[in-house]
Amino acid sequence: MNWIETLIIAAGISLDILAAVECQGAMVAKVRTKPLVLISLLISAWQLVSLYLGSLCAGLLCRYDLKGRSVFTGRIIAVAVFFCLGIRLLLKAWKREHLDESREDRTDYRRFARLGAVTAMYTFLTGAAFGFLETDVILILLMVLGITILCVVGGMYIGYHYGSEPRIKIYVIGGLLLLIGGVDVIIRYVI
């Protein structure tokens, strides 16, 4: 995959983080620099580790396949992953769950650790899809690191200033980016 395709998919998966952090930002009394840096590092670490492990697992599956059909099967799996994750985000937007925004004076790092763990599952699948498509791991990790930090910081400030309502648009954009990535993989690698 080239860097534009990688960027589209990395942005799509990271917008889920932006929306989740936005909901947390809607509850903070004040955005403080030190907690924001720690949260960015925590969520970025989850993302990088899970993305690398997903890519590594997919690479090992492709390398040790004795029948030689793993390339095509891996590409089909990558398409399925991108479509499923995109549809998941669109369904989250469609549900329009109401969030009770209540102000919190202290930052609950455990909540952000759980958030990182939940989103890491989807990032693991994305990493596996990238591994099946034989995408450069270093490029993916650098893009995801930068985008994740931007999404955490941006999500916190968006939530602080605008509440949790913009998350619906963010889910739609993220879902569409992942669907576009899936269609791109079909066009360029499967057909």
Stockholm file with secondary structure:
# STOCKHOLM 1.0

chainA/1-191         MNWIETLIIAAGISLDILAAVECQGAMVAKVRTKPLVLISLLISAWQLVSLYLGSLCAGLLCRYDLKGRSVFTGRIIAVAVFFCLGIRLLLKAWKREHLDESREDRTDYRRFARLGAVTAMYTFLTGAAFGFLETDVILILLMVLGITILCVVGGMYIGYHYGSEPRIKIYVIGGLLLLIGGVDVIIRYVI
#=GR chainA/1-191 SS CCHHHHHHHHHHHHHHHHHHHHHHHTTBSSCCHHHHHHHHHHHHHHHHHHHHHHHHHHHHHHHTCSSSCHHHHHHHHHHHHHHHHHHHHHHHHHHCCCCCCCCBSSCCHHHHHHHHHHHHHHHHHHHHHHHHTTCCHHHHHHHHHHHHHHHHHHHHHHHHHHTTTTHHHHHHHHHHHHHHHHHHHIIIIIC
#=GC SS_cons         CCHHHHHHHHHHHHHHHHHHHHHHHTTBSSCCHHHHHHHHHHHHHHHHHHHHHHHHHHHHHHHTCSSSCHHHHHHHHHHHHHHHHHHHHHHHHHHCCCCCCCCBSSCCHHHHHHHHHHHHHHHHHHHHHHHHTTCCHHHHHHHHHHHHHHHHHHHHHHHHHHTTTTHHHHHHHHHHHHHHHHHHHIIIIIC
//
